């Protein structure tokens, strides 16, 4: 069986990229099609045979892809999958819009329906004037996205939250296969500090790090925030002396911060949230906003707690006792998201639905 993988763009590192590496373990000879590829920002992709679109030839495109949204449909429609038996598109944007022939099985592993067009529209397009001037582009992309959403033969959602969005925005049914946990076999390097709370996240608005900072400022509890993003300066100015920002860690150092924390804080609605699974793998309870992928991951009262508002987070933290949570229960919970489970579930799905 000849297999191709398709991904929106190969120029960063995150949860979706971990999925691609797991798919590479399952299908090591699969080609990877993408709009643009940045070797410096995506060294993890060296093991793939990467095929890029015409956008790769545009100077700066591999770094500033956000300015090329209107060209993405053409880029993905231009790929030829004539010689492939199976194509798996891993996407939160345009990769699902590839065109395949009936003999080729196209499975879309959907990270979320295009966030800036649908569920996150009001976050990305703030202000009346901006919405007005962007309306023609958004209308065109929404129309194309609706058409493109009909092209996959089957959908797999990464969480029950995403399953609901696929039905809501695309009118398509889907099955849920959780993305795989990927932990390197390295020895954690423990930081000197202990008993702090931990956030690991991109520092962008929808992650709601500012809300967590407000609560920790009020309670004067120690918080470590690991990550970078365009809100970094704003968040640092808001944070009190009890909050430390950290970035550019090795995997050994990152794992050490997981091991030494009291609990992991997840303050936003996320499509899934692999960082929560990582925290559970290291035996740590998760305090998560009660929505999105957290509902699939955290077992309330056993491996963590939920909150629904800023006052509720404050109340959970004031009453938090780490010894209420069993380390082994957290670790066992994380095994539901192993590569082994991901591989088994995906291959079973393909076998049931192959052409």
Secondary structure as UniProt FT lines:
FT   STRAND          3..7
FT   HELIX           15..26
FT   TURN            28..29
FT   STRAND          31..34
FT   TURN            39..41
FT   HELIX           43..47
FT   STRAND          49..52
FT   HELIX           54..57
FT   TURN            59..63
FT   HELIX           65..68
FT   HELIX           69..77
FT   TURN            82..83
FT   STRAND          86..91
FT   HELIX           95..97
FT   TURN            102..103
FT   STRAND          105..110
FT   TURN            115..120
FT   HELIX           121..124
FT   HELIX           128..148
FT   TURN            149..151
FT   STRAND          154..157
FT   HELIX           160..165
FT   HELIX           166..170
FT   STRAND          175..176
FT   STRAND          196..200
FT   HELIX           205..207
FT   HELIX           209..219
FT   STRAND          223..226
FT   TURN            230..231
FT   HELIX           232..238
FT   TURN            241..242
FT   STRAND          243..246
FT   HELIX           251..260
FT   STRAND          261..266
FT   HELIX           274..281
FT   TURN            282..283
FT   STRAND          285..289
FT   TURN            292..293
FT   HELIX           294..297
FT   TURN            301..303
FT   STRAND          304..307
FT   HELIX           310..318
FT   HELIX           322..324
FT   HELIX           327..334
FT   HELIX           335..337
FT   HELIX           339..353
//
